[in-house]
Amino acid sequence: MNEQSQIEIEAAAFRRLLSHLDERKDVQNIDLMNLAGFCRNCLSKWYVAAAEDKGISIDYEAARQRVYGMTYEEWKAKYQV
C-alpha cells in the first residue's frame, strides 16, 4: 500500500469513528473513558496535536466542534446526563 492510500484509509476510518460516535450520543464520555481509555475530548486533543505536527494551528474548541458535530456547550446541554 502506498502512503497516499494509507492516509486516505486512515482518514476514512477516522470519519467513520466520528460518525459512529455521533450516532451513539447515548454513550457518555465517562463510559468511553472507563471502557476504552479515551473519549471525545481525547479525540479533540489528538486532532489538535496532529494539526500542530503539520504546522497547522487549530483551536481546541474548533477541534471539539469537529469531533462533537456541534459546539461542546450545545452537546452538553442536549446529551450529557
Sequence and secondary structure as in RCSB ss.txt:
>XXXX:A:sequence
MNEQSQIEIEAAAFRRLLSHLDERKDVQNIDLMNLAGFCRNCLSKWYVAAAEDKGISIDYEAARQRVYGMTYEEW
KAKYQV
>XXXX:A:secstr
  HHHHHHHHHHHHHHHHHHHHHTTTS HHHHHHHHS  HHHHHHHHHHHHHHTT    HHHHHHHHHSS HHHH
HHHH  
